Amino acid sequence: MSGFLRGTGVALATPFNEDGSIDYPGVTSLVDFCVKGNIEYLVVLGTTAESVTLSKKDKVELVNHIIKVNNKRLPLVIGIGGNNTQSILDEMKDTDLSDFDAILSVVPMYNKPTQEGIYQHYKTINDNAPLPVLLYNVPSRTGTNMTAETTLRLAKLENIVGIKEAVGDFTQVLKIIKNKPQDFLVISGDDALALPAVAAGGDGVISVVGQGFPEEFSEMIRLGLAGQTQKAFAILYSLLPVLDYAFEEGNPAGIKNILKIKGICDDYLRLPLVSVSKELEEKIKKFIENYK
């Protein structure tokens, strides 16, 4: 049922025009670039999409445009998360999810729930979700870590099919992989650790940098899943510098600059985020010029 989530998904950035409006030709260009690059699925309205600065109207129009451009070529995952459990239930109910295959829902941020609070939050989502649910643990953004124990407890629930794990602590990832139910997916939310996670028994990645290097990233993960680790790690090592650059001044500023240099879309962001410095842009440009 959720096998399509094995491999490489990308958390799509939202291209903007200079005036802050959504750049729809840029969205088209980005989706096409990812599809042609053999990505397995697309994630819309994630953190990389600057979803916290998108209005309700923006979200509806952006989602409709991506659905139209994708034209059922790839499975779609939608981000529906937040720190008010009831508003997530309302959003799931009010959103037309007929073109989507799963929901990605982040650990509640800012109000810092206990592990029991996190469990009850996700159990409530599980009990009301019309689609399979992927958990998303990213303590660097939410301020709270969902422990391996809580993840494994949630893994027993019917609609919760996996986790996008971006904890940054590889031991925690290994604990989940070691003790998870067989059909529970462990998907890396950390580009640099995605291949090591796959080598340890994980199922793939929801990537940021993958949308800038879709062919290379998806091939690396496919090789990793096929046990061809030497070839896979050769690709990872070739991409290592740009994995650093992409996050040096925050996400999605880095990936948007990569996409700009590659001619996919411009690199405008909505405040409070700003474009990367000239120094970082030079490093990214140099890497892209010399890559392969």
Salt bridges, closest charged atoms under 4 A:
ASP32 OD1 - ARG73 NH2 2.61
GLU40 OE2 - ARG222 NH1 2.68
GLU50 OE2 - LYS256 NZ 2.64
ASP58 OD2 - ARG270 NH1 2.86
GLU61 OE2 - LYS57 NZ 3.14
ASP99 OD1 - LYS72 NZ 3.19
GLU116 OE1 - ARG153 NH1 2.89
ASP127 OD2 - LYS123 NZ 2.98
ASP203 OD1 - ARG6 NE 3.27
GLU219 OE1 - ARG222 NE 3.91
GLU248 OE2 - LYS283 NZ 3.14
GLU281 OE2 - LYS260 NZ 3.18
GLU281 OE1 - LYS278 NZ 3.55
GLU282 OE2 - LYS285 NZ 3.92
